[in-house]
Amino acid sequence: MEKLRLHGFNNLTKSLSFNIYDICHARTREQKKAYIAYLDEVFNADRLTQILSEVSDIIGAHILNIARQDYEPEGASVTILIAEEAAYDGPTPDAVVGHLDKSHITVHTYPEFHPDNGISTFRADIDVSTCGLISPLKALDHLIHSFESDVVSMDYRVRGFTRDVDGVKHFIDHEINSIQDYIPEDIRNRYQMIDVNVLAERIFHTKMRLTEFSLNDYLFAEKAEDLSEAEAAELTDRIEAEVNEIFYGRNFTSEPAGDAD
């Protein structure tokens, strides 16, 4: 594809908000705490930094600074400041700071569990905001595979404009009709997807949920084959209800009776 000749710097800002949800059933209070502790270890600040650093490499950005923090009792946050080109190592740091305001990658995790009904949910919110030629869409495949989530919600928006050498404004510099255009086929085949797109405003929204269901994938510290048929059916209904409510963003069922501690 022929490159667009610009008057100066590409001022388009491309922002991807990537929200993932992992659902699990932990029967007792001890199992719930163990599940949260497991997630807190697997997705601690060091691991999240690794994932976001890989995202930076994939989109072709250069890391300028990393700030990360683990929290008590659980959760973690990471912020990475990035630039399209390597930072200038000279006596004018103010120029670098100005550039940092436009490009960054952040992640925040939210492990939680229902106090009564055994459902535990892990949410990670990732934001990738870039300016210039680099695009966060290149990292979608890696992000989805890194978390292997039950439900994914994504928002992508292109803001601002840039001018070409003739002074003509360009409000987007790449073709897109849907975020799904940038998701590999093997992932699309595993998920149900819904789009809400406003092409004229360069706003794109896609949400996904896994289509295949295996109860063992949602149980912590127990196996489906050890449950009675009635227990397995009840848990299947409850977990599928949880996935549906998160996917559609509204409540469909009343609260079920709680599990015994």
C-alpha positions as CSV (number, residue, x, y, z in Angstrom):
1,M,0.0,0.0,0.0
2,E,1.3,3.4,-1.0
3,K,2.2,5.5,2.1
4,L,0.2,8.7,2.6
5,R,2.4,11.8,2.4
6,L,1.8,13.9,5.5
7,H,2.5,17.5,6.2
8,G,4.0,16.7,9.6
9,F,3.4,14.3,12.4
10,N,0.5,11.9,12.2
11,N,-1.9,13.4,14.9
12,L,-4.5,10.6,14.7
13,T,-5.0,9.0,18.1
14,K,-6.1,5.3,18.1
15,S,-7.5,3.9,21.4
16,L,-8.3,0.3,22.2
17,S,-10.1,-0.6,25.4
18,F,-10.0,-4.3,26.0
19,N,-12.0,-5.8,28.9
20,I,-11.8,-9.5,29.7
21,Y,-13.7,-11.6,32.1
22,D,-12.9,-15.0,33.5
23,I,-15.7,-16.8,35.5
24,C,-15.1,-19.7,38.0
25,H,-17.1,-21.5,40.6
26,A,-15.4,-21.9,44.0
27,R,-17.7,-23.7,46.4
28,T,-16.3,-22.8,49.9
29,R,-14.9,-19.6,51.2
30,E,-11.5,-21.2,51.4
31,Q,-11.8,-22.2,47.7
32,K,-12.9,-18.7,46.8
33,K,-9.9,-17.2,48.5
34,A,-7.6,-19.7,46.9
35,Y,-8.9,-18.9,43.5
36,I,-8.4,-15.2,44.0
37,A,-4.9,-15.9,45.3
38,Y,-4.2,-18.1,42.3
39,L,-5.2,-15.3,39.9
40,D,-3.3,-12.7,41.9
41,E,-0.2,-14.8,41.4
42,V,-0.7,-15.7,37.8
43,F,-1.6,-12.1,36.8
44,N,0.6,-10.1,39.2
45,A,2.3,-6.9,38.2
46,D,5.4,-8.7,36.8
47,R,3.3,-11.0,34.6
48,L,1.2,-8.1,33.4
49,T,4.3,-6.1,32.6
50,Q,5.5,-9.0,30.5
51,I,2.2,-9.1,28.5
52,L,2.1,-5.4,27.9
53,S,5.8,-5.3,26.9
54,E,5.0,-8.0,24.3
55,V,2.1,-5.8,23.1
56,S,4.5,-2.9,22.7
57,D,6.8,-5.0,20.6
58,I,3.9,-6.3,18.4
59,I,2.6,-2.8,17.6
60,G,6.1,-1.5,16.9
61,A,6.3,0.9,19.9
62,H,9.3,1.8,22.0
63,I,8.9,1.7,25.8
64,L,9.9,4.9,27.6
65,N,8.9,4.1,31.2
66,I,7.1,1.4,33.2
67,A,5.1,1.9,36.4
68,R,3.6,-1.1,38.2
69,Q,2.0,-2.0,41.4
70,D,0.5,-5.0,43.2
71,Y,-2.2,-4.4,45.8
72,E,-3.5,-5.8,49.0
73,P,-5.6,-7.8,49.3
74,E,-5.5,-8.5,45.6
75,G,-5.2,-6.9,42.2
76,A,-2.4,-5.2,40.2
77,S,-1.9,-2.2,37.8
78,V,0.7,-1.5,35.2
79,T,1.2,1.6,33.1
80,I,3.7,1.7,30.2
81,L,4.5,5.0,28.4
82,I,5.4,4.4,24.7
83,A,6.5,6.3,21.6
84,E,6.4,5.5,17.9
85,E,10.2,6.1,17.7
86,A,12.9,5.7,20.2
87,A,13.1,8.5,22.7
88,Y,15.7,11.2,22.1
89,D,18.5,10.8,24.6
90,G,19.4,14.5,24.9
91,P,19.0,17.6,27.0
92,T,15.4,18.4,26.2
93,P,13.2,16.0,28.3
94,D,10.2,18.3,28.0
95,A,9.8,17.3,24.4
96,V,9.7,13.6,25.5
97,V,7.1,14.3,28.2
98,G,4.8,16.0,25.7
99,H,5.0,13.0,23.5
100,L,4.2,10.6,26.3
101,D,0.8,12.1,26.9
102,K,-0.3,10.6,23.5
103,S,0.9,7.0,23.7
104,H,0.5,4.5,26.6
105,I,-0.6,1.0,27.6
106,T,-2.3,0.3,30.9
107,V,-3.8,-2.6,32.7
108,H,-5.8,-2.9,35.9
109,T,-7.1,-6.2,37.4
110,Y,-10.2,-6.7,39.5
111,P,-10.5,-10.2,41.1
112,E,-13.7,-10.6,43.1
113,F,-16.1,-13.2,44.3
114,H,-19.8,-13.4,45.3
115,P,-20.0,-13.7,49.1
116,D,-22.7,-16.4,48.9
117,N,-23.3,-18.2,45.6
118,G,-19.8,-19.5,44.8
119,I,-19.3,-17.5,41.6
120,S,-15.9,-15.8,41.3
121,T,-15.0,-13.4,38.5
122,F,-11.7,-12.0,37.3
123,R,-11.7,-8.9,35.2
124,A,-8.8,-7.2,33.5
125,D,-9.1,-3.8,31.8
126,I,-6.5,-3.0,29.2
127,D,-6.1,0.3,27.4
128,V,-3.8,0.9,24.5
129,S,-3.6,4.4,23.2
130,T,-1.3,5.3,20.3
131,C,-0.6,8.2,18.0
132,G,1.3,8.2,14.7
133,L,1.4,5.1,12.4
134,I,1.4,2.4,15.1
135,S,-2.0,0.8,15.8
136,P,-3.2,-1.2,18.9
137,L,-5.3,-3.5,16.7
138,K,-2.1,-5.5,15.8
139,A,-2.0,-6.8,19.4
140,L,-5.6,-8.2,19.6
141,D,-4.5,-11.8,18.8
142,H,-1.9,-11.7,21.5
143,L,-4.1,-10.1,24.1
144,I,-6.9,-12.6,23.6
145,H,-4.6,-15.6,23.7
146,S,-2.8,-14.2,26.8
147,F,-5.9,-14.2,29.0
148,E,-8.1,-17.0,27.3
149,S,-11.2,-15.3,28.6
150,D,-14.8,-16.3,28.8
151,V,-16.1,-12.9,27.8
152,V,-14.3,-10.1,26.0
153,S,-15.5,-6.6,25.4
154,M,-13.6,-4.2,23.1
155,D,-13.9,-0.6,22.1
156,Y,-11.8,1.0,19.4
157,R,-11.9,4.7,18.4
158,V,-9.9,6.9,16.1
159,R,-9.8,10.5,17.2
160,G,-8.5,13.8,15.8
161,F,-7.2,14.3,12.3
162,T,-3.9,14.7,10.4
163,R,-3.1,16.7,7.2
164,D,-1.5,15.5,4.1
165,V,1.0,17.7,2.1
166,D,-1.9,19.3,0.2
167,G,-3.5,20.4,3.5
168,V,-6.4,17.9,3.2
169,K,-7.6,16.5,6.6
170,H,-7.6,12.7,7.1
171,F,-9.7,11.5,10.0
172,I,-8.6,7.8,9.7
173,D,-5.5,6.3,8.0
174,H,-6.6,2.6,7.7
175,E,-9.6,0.6,6.5
176,I,-11.9,-0.8,9.2
177,N,-15.5,-1.8,9.3
178,S,-15.4,-3.9,12.5
179,I,-12.8,-4.9,15.1
180,Q,-13.5,-8.4,13.9
181,D,-11.5,-7.5,10.7
182,Y,-8.4,-7.7,12.9
183,I,-9.3,-10.9,14.8
184,P,-7.8,-14.2,13.4
185,E,-10.3,-16.8,12.1
186,D,-9.4,-19.4,14.7
187,I,-10.5,-17.0,17.5
188,R,-13.6,-15.9,15.6
189,N,-14.6,-19.6,15.3
190,R,-14.5,-20.1,19.1
191,Y,-16.6,-17.0,20.1
192,Q,-20.0,-15.6,19.5
193,M,-19.6,-12.0,18.5
194,I,-21.8,-8.9,18.5
195,D,-20.9,-5.5,16.9
196,V,-22.1,-2.0,17.6
197,N,-20.3,0.3,15.2
198,V,-20.6,3.9,14.2
199,L,-18.4,4.2,11.1
200,A,-19.1,7.9,10.5
201,E,-17.7,8.7,14.0
202,R,-14.9,6.0,13.8
203,I,-16.3,4.2,16.9
204,F,-16.2,0.4,16.9
205,H,-17.5,-2.0,19.6
206,T,-17.3,-5.8,19.6
207,K,-18.1,-8.2,22.4
208,M,-17.4,-11.9,22.5
209,R,-18.2,-15.0,24.5
210,L,-17.0,-18.5,24.2
211,T,-19.4,-20.8,22.4
212,E,-18.3,-24.1,23.8
213,F,-19.1,-25.0,27.4
214,S,-17.3,-27.5,29.5
215,L,-18.2,-27.5,33.2
216,N,-14.7,-28.6,34.3
217,D,-13.3,-25.4,32.8
218,Y,-15.3,-23.4,35.3
219,L,-14.7,-25.4,38.5
220,F,-12.0,-24.7,41.0
221,A,-10.7,-27.5,43.3
222,E,-13.3,-30.0,42.2
223,K,-14.3,-32.0,39.1
224,A,-17.6,-32.3,37.3
225,E,-17.5,-36.1,37.4
226,D,-17.5,-36.0,41.2
227,L,-20.8,-34.0,41.2
228,S,-24.3,-35.5,41.1
229,E,-26.2,-35.1,38.0
230,A,-28.5,-32.5,39.7
231,E,-25.5,-30.6,41.1
232,A,-23.8,-30.5,37.7
233,A,-27.0,-29.3,36.0
234,E,-27.5,-26.5,38.6
235,L,-23.9,-25.3,38.3
236,T,-24.1,-25.3,34.6
237,D,-27.2,-23.1,34.6
238,R,-25.7,-20.7,37.1
239,I,-22.4,-20.3,35.3
240,E,-24.0,-19.9,32.0
241,A,-26.3,-17.3,33.5
242,E,-23.3,-15.4,34.8
243,V,-21.6,-15.5,31.4
244,N,-24.8,-14.3,29.7
245,E,-25.3,-11.4,32.2
246,I,-21.8,-10.2,31.7
247,F,-22.0,-10.6,28.0
248,Y,-25.3,-8.7,27.6
249,G,-24.6,-6.3,30.5
250,R,-27.8,-6.8,32.4
251,N,-29.3,-9.2,35.0
252,F,-31.6,-12.0,33.8
253,T,-32.1,-14.1,36.9
254,S,-32.7,-13.6,40.6
255,E,-30.0,-14.4,43.0
256,P,-29.7,-18.2,43.6
257,A,-29.4,-19.7,47.0
258,G,-25.9,-19.6,48.5
259,D,-23.5,-22.5,48.9
260,A,-22.5,-23.6,52.4
261,D,-19.1,-22.6,53.6
